Every structure is written in C-alpha cells, then in structure tokens.
C-alpha cells in the first residue's frame, strides 16, 4: 500500500495494488497545473485508489474535454486526474505521495510542448505526445 496527502494534510489517500507506470508529462496543462516545467504522474487502477480523509475538500476542474483534474480546495494541491481515454485508470500526482513507490519514471510524454527553458538530461524514453493506451 502507498499513502499520499495534500499540502495541508486534510486530504489523504491510499493506493492498493501495483502502480502501472510512472511518467513525466510536459504538456502545457500539466505545466500550468503543477507550476513547474513538468508533472510526475503515476497511473494506477481506479479500483486501487481510495480517498481516506478530506473527500469533501476534493474539488475538480475540467481542463479539457474528457479530462477532469482533482485537487484539494483548501491548499490547492493537485492530487489526481481522470480521463475518458483511460477508463478504469487514474493518474496520481507523485509529488503528493508520502511513501516511496515501487516504480520509477520510464517515459517523458508531450516533449513536443515542453518548456523551452527545460532540457531533458536523462535517458528515459521520450514521446512527442502521449502514446495510445
């Protein structure tokens, strides 16, 4: 099991089962939502993800058609997202993890729209967009 929480600690969650993949996303929406050059995300089966506390503080925003992003309405921490293209799977923001996950990033997605001032200096696979599921 993995645990995670928002910045203020009001929203906590648990992940059961193994994460499917961890990746860096450089799309403009992830950059805006994270306030950084990219977001580190982890895909998990939706059935393995449980909000344990603060569920009433979890708000959402439709960032694009078919993509809903969830965050703590108290502190603003981005927590996870759901997309119609990823039925049954959610994308968890790794910065909110309290535990060390058993996976490491294996891909850079949307490098075609990455921040011009950020240079990718690792040997992780890169994709111009996001590969089809």
Secondary structure, 3 states (H helix, E strand, C coil): CEEEECCCCCCEEEECCCCCEEEEECCHHHHHHHCCCCEEEEEEEHHHEEEEECHHHEEEEEEECCEEEEEECCCCCEEEEEEHHHCCEEEEEHHHECCCCCCCEEEEECHHHCCCCCCCCCCCEECCCCCCC
